[in-house]
Amino acid sequence: MNPGVPGGMPLWNLGVAIAPATTTAIMRLAPRLSFADGLYTLSCVEADSGNLTGSVYSYPRLRQSADLVHWSNGTILPMLPCSYGAVVLAVASPASGSAGPRSYVLTMPTIASAPLFQSSNPQQFLDLSPAVLAYRRLERPGRPARLEVLLDNSGGSYNALVSSAGSYHPLGLGATLTLSEGYYAGTPPSPTQIKTGSYVLSQLHFLRSPQEHRLLLVASDRTRQLDLLARYQNSYNGQTLAFLISEVCARAGLFTIALPASDQLSQTIPSFLIQAGQSYRAALDELCNTYGLVYFLDQDEVLRFRELSSSETPVWSYQPEIELLSIGSSDERANHIIVSGKPPVSGPPQALTTAESYDDLHLQQVGNERLRYHIDHKLTTTSQCAQKAAFLLAQEQRAASRHRITVPLNPALQLFDAVMLTDSLAPTGSGQSLTCRISGLTVRYGAQQGLAEMQLELEGL
């Protein structure tokens, strides 16, 4: 709300619609707003009379927001059918009783509750470090990071700590696994521990034979929420790229993001559509590809967006401690990019909005023009098309160099970091020295084998 005009009535500013509502199809009734742990929760009853769809229901949907602008698609509570609204309430310190800190959803016919997380509660927190036999951590662009952990379950020591229907324990689907890795540094060397990520447990397997008893945990980071499908269609007109990226992330339930301070984020997208049944990752990738942005989830669960630059300073240098090395390049790439945007609204019927970019050195090297056409109707000016052409050409140049190295585990490295490689001189090595970018990493740890290494997939800078 605007504080008002002197001598006049307060002014109310209308924001973006959270969700459309009708009285003939899906109705949204009795909204209730609450706030806890830095997030607003909006509950409303979604009801369908079945007049148009044939489906009849009435239950709460809970949506969340960090800023009252961008809202999640939320989750439904069909186990709490109601018609008069639902209230969400977090009680960290109950005034009486023995229920302890809990979160409540209250409707007229039913009250549901669940305990709030407390690290001091043995039913909610467990240190698995002593039982870890091995693990593998994989990170790739455009997909959730994956963690696979193998635990020693000799004597069935963790059997009673695995959740089952109606009985909740620390080891259960949906639980959060936090991984920390370490190394020795300083003089004299002392252990240093770094949190490298948090993951949501999605699979749990008991592995047993006459000789061994183990537990395999498989988890993914929270960007897996980007693979959820949009329940409803949402359309936007005249919004900036920064707004739309924040909107898509919030729709997927990712509220903590970090955007670069660049001109591209302030560019206006004439129209954008999140289709019902479309994954949020597909919508986010479409936006990021407009101006060459990449993203990854860091160790603190901040979704970071980056604009790649060939002038970045390496964050780490590798010399002959490289265990395995593969350096390669290819000329099979485009060297002439043509980008077409939305045709101008005025001018001759044949008028186009286009721009081009060239790799002169590669053209001379291979003696062939290799075209790549790209059409994006979100681009409305030739300058925007020129920016997109430059991003696409840089992408082609990076992809022309593909390298792979195996090195000792370094928990400080992340996706898209720039590193410098210097191989040994002849006759031991190739004598190559180059700067490149991490496009994928795989970490392997094995306690019994004394293994702690990482394999880096690299591309050109």
Secondary structure as GFF3:
##gff-version 3
##sequence-region A 1 461
A	DSSP	beta_strand	26	36	.	.	.	ID=ss1
A	DSSP	beta_strand	39	48	.	.	.	ID=ss2
A	DSSP	beta_strand	57	65	.	.	.	ID=ss3
A	DSSP	beta_strand	75	76	.	.	.	ID=ss4
A	DSSP	beta_strand	87	91	.	.	.	ID=ss5
A	DSSP	beta_strand	102	106	.	.	.	ID=ss6
A	DSSP	beta_strand	111	115	.	.	.	ID=ss7
A	DSSP	three_ten_helix	129	131	.	.	.	ID=ss8
A	DSSP	beta_strand	132	139	.	.	.	ID=ss9
A	DSSP	beta_strand	146	152	.	.	.	ID=ss10
A	DSSP	three_ten_helix	154	156	.	.	.	ID=ss11
A	DSSP	three_ten_helix	159	161	.	.	.	ID=ss12
A	DSSP	beta_strand	176	185	.	.	.	ID=ss13
A	DSSP	beta_strand	190	208	.	.	.	ID=ss14
A	DSSP	beta_strand	213	220	.	.	.	ID=ss15
A	DSSP	three_ten_helix	222	227	.	.	.	ID=ss16
A	DSSP	beta_strand	234	240	.	.	.	ID=ss17
A	DSSP	alpha_helix	241	251	.	.	.	ID=ss18
A	DSSP	beta_strand	257	258	.	.	.	ID=ss19
A	DSSP	three_ten_helix	263	266	.	.	.	ID=ss20
A	DSSP	beta_strand	268	274	.	.	.	ID=ss21
A	DSSP	alpha_helix	280	290	.	.	.	ID=ss22
A	DSSP	beta_strand	293	297	.	.	.	ID=ss23
A	DSSP	beta_strand	303	307	.	.	.	ID=ss24
A	DSSP	beta_strand	316	318	.	.	.	ID=ss25
A	DSSP	beta_strand	324	329	.	.	.	ID=ss26
A	DSSP	beta_strand	336	340	.	.	.	ID=ss27
A	DSSP	beta_strand	354	358	.	.	.	ID=ss28
A	DSSP	alpha_helix	360	366	.	.	.	ID=ss29
A	DSSP	beta_strand	371	375	.	.	.	ID=ss30
A	DSSP	alpha_helix	382	399	.	.	.	ID=ss31
A	DSSP	beta_strand	401	408	.	.	.	ID=ss32
A	DSSP	beta_strand	418	422	.	.	.	ID=ss33
A	DSSP	beta_strand	433	446	.	.	.	ID=ss34
A	DSSP	beta_strand	451	460	.	.	.	ID=ss35
###
